[in-house]
C-alpha cells in the first residue's frame, strides 16, 4: 500500500460482490485484523473510484445483462471508509440524485 501512496497507479481487481461498499470491505478483510485500520486509512487516501458489476437476468429470461455501479470517492466516502462505516455508503449514495 505504501507504493500506492507514492505513485499514481491504476489498480484493477476482480472481486465478485454486489456493490462498491462490499468490495471495499472485501479488500480490507484480506489483511489481518491488526492491520485493517491502517489499510482503511491508506485505502481511503488513494482510492478514486470503484466500479462494481453484477450480471442480472434480462427481461425475457433468455440471458443476462451487466449492471454497473460506479462509486466516485469524495471526502465523505473517504471518511466512511476510514471510520469503518462502509455500511453507510449505500445510504449515502441513495440519498443523492
N, C-alpha and C positions, 0 to 999 in steps of 0.2 A: 504494500500500500504506500510505502514511503516513495517509491518510484513514481506512483501516480501523482503525488503532490508536486514532484519536481519537474514533471514533463506533461505536455498535453498529449493525452492518449485517448484513442477511441477504443473502447472495450466492448466486444460483443460476447454475450453469454447466453447460451441456450438453456434456459430453465423453464420447465413446464409448470406454470402457475396461472391462475385465472385473473390476476390483477397485479398492478405495479406494486402495491403495498406488500403483497405476499412475496413478490420477487425480492424486494428489499430484505424482508425477514429471512428469506432462504439464504441469501448471500451472507448475511450476518451470522446465521446459525451454523455455517460451515466452520467457523472458528470456535476454539474452546471458550467456554463460558467466561473465564477470567480475562479474555482478550476482547470480548464483544463490545464493551463500552468504548474502548479505543477504536475499534473498527467502525462503530457508529459515527464517532467524531470524524474520522478520516473520510469515510464514505460520504457523509453529509457535506463535507467541504469540497469534494471533487466531482460529485455526481451532477450531471447536466440534464439528462433525460433518460426515461425508461420507456421502452415500447413492449407491451405485452400482447401476445397473440393467443387467441383461442379459436378452435375450429367448432363451428356450430352447424347443426343440420339446416340445409336450405329449405325454402318454403315447401317444396313438393316432396321432401324427404329422400330425394334421389342422390344426394351428395352432401357435401359440406362446403361452407364458405368461411373465410377467415374474418374474424372480428378483432380489431386492434384497439388497444387503449394506449394513448401516449400521455405520459406524465412529464411535464417540463418542470424541473425542480426550481423553486423560488425560495426565498428566505423562510417563509412559513413551513414549507416542506422540509427544508434543512433542519429547522428547529424540532419538528416532529420526529425526524429520524434520530437526531442527537439525543432527544429526551425519551427514546424508546416508546413513542406513541404512534407508531406506524398504523395502528388500527384506526386512527382518526383521519388518515389520509383520504379514505373513501368518503367520509363525511365532508371533509374539507373541499374535495373536488366536486361533490354532488351539489353543493350549495352555490356553485358558480355557474353562470350561464354563458 
